[in-house]
Amino acid sequence: MHMPDGILSFPESIIYLAISVVIILFSIWMSRKNLQTKQIPVIGVLAAGLFAAQMFNFPTPAGASGHLIGTALATTLVGPWVGILIISSILIVQAMFGDGGLLAFGANALNMAIIGAFTTWLVFYFVPVKWKENNKGFSLVSAIAGFLSTMMMSFAASIELTIAEAGPSGIIFGWMLGLHALIGLIEGLITFAIVIFVFKADPSLLKAAEGSLYLRMQTESIPEKFKIPLWTLFVSLGVFVFMSIFGVIASTNPDGLERTFESLGIEGGVTGFLSFGDGLAYDILQMFIIMIILFIVLVVLSYIVYRLNIYQASKRKETIIPADKR
């Protein structure tokens, strides 16, 4: 669902970019409330896994294909604000390497990161509490969020294409919603399976997510010292390489958005600016560089959030009046 350059007009791209940047900056500020230091390594592994998973396209009807987007999964695991940062980081790195346009980054971030995360949050907010009281119920809600968030992303992209006069609205909405209905079902199933696995492996990882989704999480003390364990880099690299292997055997059919473009007879402009050539050696080099760039982006964002967390905690400490001075 990555929008290429050349579809949206320059003013439209700038408007979407401005909206996305404002919300991403706000997400950095809000993440200080619900991002625990111990979760930072998990974020690196999650981002590497989602990035690599998006390389694996599965075939769908009508000569199209789809892949896991992961916004609902990220939001379920670490909350909406941190989820927006993870998906946005992935999107900007993808845009550098030609998966989605650089100028269209704003539209892609708005659709796949922001709208996807807020849709997931709304699902968790409005679903009755009793549905979320056990592991399977919580996982089922995350699956529903996976499906609905995918549909809302495709709906938002359809609106943008209609505004850009890319083609008849009936064809745009028909192809986009029709193809992404099946893609959304698979997204929901994958999200359900991974959340169930996390519950069995380490349910503590979901505590912050529950707090942020239910608006209960608050940082009460000075955070732990910021550190990135070395194992994070190795595990992230392992996950990335393992998932990338599946990308080699992935479907070569166009994804839902590209298939819609084919039905409209339009093409996007040139995307990305980092290209190293063709062949296995170049592919390995590109994957390695992608991994390093993504890791650096996430470390920088995590450190910014950590410093904001420290600042917030110190401000609260300063406002506490000792009992003997009241």
N, C-alpha and C positions, 0 to 999 in steps of 0.2 A: 504493500500500500504506500510505497515511497513515491511521493510526487516528484517528477523530474523538473528541471528548468525548462522554460519555453512554453509551458501550459498556462501559467498564471501571468498576468501583466505585472510590470514592475511596481506600480502603485499597490496592487493587491498583495504582492509578495512582501512589500515593506510594511503594510498594515498588519499582516499575519505575523511577521517577524517582531514587530513592536509589541504586539499583544503577548506573544510567547516569551520574549525576553523579560517583560515585566513580571509575568507569572513565575518564570524560572527564578528570578531574583527573589521574589517573595517566598518561593519554596525553600531557597537557601536559608532565609531568615526563619521561616517556620520550622525547618528541620532541626533547629537547635533544641526544640521542645521534646522531640521524640526519637532522636538518634542517639543511642548509647554507644560509648566508645567501643565496647566489645562487639558491636554489630558491624563495625567498619570492615573487618576482614570478610565477613559474610557478604557484604555489598560487592566487594571485588569479585568474589567467586560467582555471585549471582549475575553480575553484569557480564562476566566472561561467558557464562553459560547461555545467557539470553542472546548475546551477540552471535555466538556460534550457532545457536538453535535457529536463528533467523536465516542462516545460510542453507538450511535443509528445507527444500520445498517439496511438499507432498502433492500428488496429482489430484485434481478435482474435475467434475464434469465440464463440458463445453470447452475442452482444450485449455483449461487454465490450471493454476496451481496455487497453493497457499503455504504459509509458514507461521510458526508461533510468533506472536508479537511480544507477549509477555508482560504487558502493562498491568493486567489484572493480577497476575502472579506476583509481580514486584510489589504492587500496592498491598496485596494481602500479606506478604511477608514482612514488609518494612514500613507500611503506611503510605498515604498518598503523596506527601511532600517529598519524601526521600525517593519514592517511586518515580515521580516526575524527573528528579535529578538523574536517576539511573538511565531511564529511557532517553532523556534528552542527550546525555553523554554518549550513548550508543549511536543516536541519530547523527550527531555532529561528526563523529568519527566515520560513520558510514558515508556521509555526504562528501567527506574528503576523498574517499576512495571510489566515488561514483555510484553509490547506492542511494539515490535521492539527490535532488539538486541542492547546490549550496544556497542559491537564492531562495529556493523553496523550503529551506530548513524550518522557517517560521511556521509554514502551513503543516509540515510533517510533525513538528513538535506539538503544535496545537492539537492536531488530530490524534496522534498515537500516544503522546505522553500526557498531555493535560486533560483532554476530553476523556481518554481512556481511564486515567486515574480517578477523575471526579465521578465518572459513571460507576466505577467500582465502589468508591466511597458511598455514593448514594444508595447502591444496592445494600451494602452492609448497614447503612443508617436506617433504612425503612423496613428491612426484613425484621419480623418479630424476634425478640431476644431469645425465645425458647428454641428457635431454629438454630441458634449459634452456640447453644450450651454444651454441645458435645462435638467430638472431633469430626464425625461424619457430617453432621449438620453444618458445621463451619466450613468444611471442605466443599459441601454441596453449594453453599452460598457463593463461595469463591468461583465455582464452576459456572453458576448463573451469571456472575459478574464477568467472567471471561467471555461468555457468549454475548451479553448485552453490550459490553464495552467495544467488542469488535464491530457490532452492528452500528453503534453510535459513531465510531471512527469512520466507517464507510459512509454513513449518512452525512457526516460533516464534510468529508471529501467530495461527496456528490453535490452538496450545496456550493462548495468552492468552485467545482468544475462548471456548474450551471451559471454561477455569477460570471465566470470567465468566458462564458459562451463557447465552451468546448464542443458542444453538440446539443441535440434535443434532450431536454430534461428527462423525458420518459425513458429514453435509451440509457442515459447515464444512471438514473436511479434504479432502473430495472436490472442492468448488468451488475452494478456495484452491490446492491442489497441482496440480489439473488445469489451471486457467487460467494459473498461474505457470510451469508447465512450458514452455509456448510462449513466454511473456514472457521466461523465462530463456534460451531458445535465442537469441532476438533480442538479449538483453543480451550474451550470449557473442560473437555475431557482431560487434556494434558494438565491444565491448572489443578483440577481435582486430584489427579494422581500424584502430582508433586507435593501439594499441600498435605495430603494423607501421609506421604513419605516423611515430610518434615515433622509431622505430629509424632510419628513413630521414632524418628531419629533423634530429634531435639526439640520438643515442644516449647522450650524457653525462647526460641527464636521468634515465636509468634506473639509473645507477650506485649512487646512494644507496638506491634501492628494492631493488636486488639485495642490497645489503649488509644492509638491515634485514630483508628476507625471509629471508635466510640467517643472520641474527644475526652479521654480520661487521663492520658499520659502527661505527666508533668515531671520535669527534672527538679529534684529536691536537694541535690548536693553538688559539690564541685566534681566535675567529671574526672575519670581516671586519666593518667598521662597518655597523650596521643602517641600511638605506636602502630606500625604496620608489621605484623609478624612475617618472617621470611616464608613461612609455609603458605601464606596467602598467595604469593607470587607463583610458587610451584603448583599449588592446587589449581589456581586460575588458569595457568598455562596448560596443565593437564586436561582440565575440562574443555578448554578452548580447542586443543588439538584433537581430543577425542570426538567432540561434536563436529569439528571441521571435516573429519574423515567421512562422516555421513553426508556432508555437503557435496562430496565428489560424486555420490550416487543419487543425488537429489534430482527431482523432476526438473527438466529444462523448459517446461511449459511456462508461458508468461503468468505472472501473478494476477490477482483479481483486477487490480487497477490497470495493469498493462493490457489485459484481455479486453477491458472496457475501451481502452484507447484504440485497440485494433478494430473493434466494432464500429468506432467512430472514424477510423481512418486517419488518426493523428499520431504524431510522434513528439516526444519531448526533446529538449536540446541536450547539449553535451553536459554530462555531470561529472563532478569530481576533478581533482587536479593531480592526485598522486597515483601514478601508474609506472610499473617497473618492467613491463614487457609480458610476453607470453611464455608458457612452459611451467613445469612443476617447480623448478628452482625459484622462479620469480613468484609463484604462488606461495611458496613457503616463506620467502623473504617478506612478502606483503602481509601474510598472516602474523608473522613475528612483529613487524612494525605496528600493525593494527593493535596487537595485544599490548605493546609497550605504551602506545599513545593513549589507549583506553585506560590503562592502569594509572598513568600520570594524571589524566583528567580526573579520575575518581579520587586519587589521593589528594589532589589540590582542593577539590570540592569538599571532601571529608574534613580536611584540615580547616578550611574556612568555617564549616559548620561547627567544628570542635572549638574554634576560637570564639565564635558567637555564643556557644554553650558556656564557656568559661566566663565570658563577659556577663551573661545573664545571671549565672550563679553568683558571681561576685557582687552584682548589683543587689540581688536579694539579700545577701549576707550583710551588706552595708545598711539596709533598711531595717534590720532587726535591732530593736532597742533593748539593751540589757535590763533585767528586772530591777536592779538597784538604782537605775537612772530614770525609771519611769515616774 
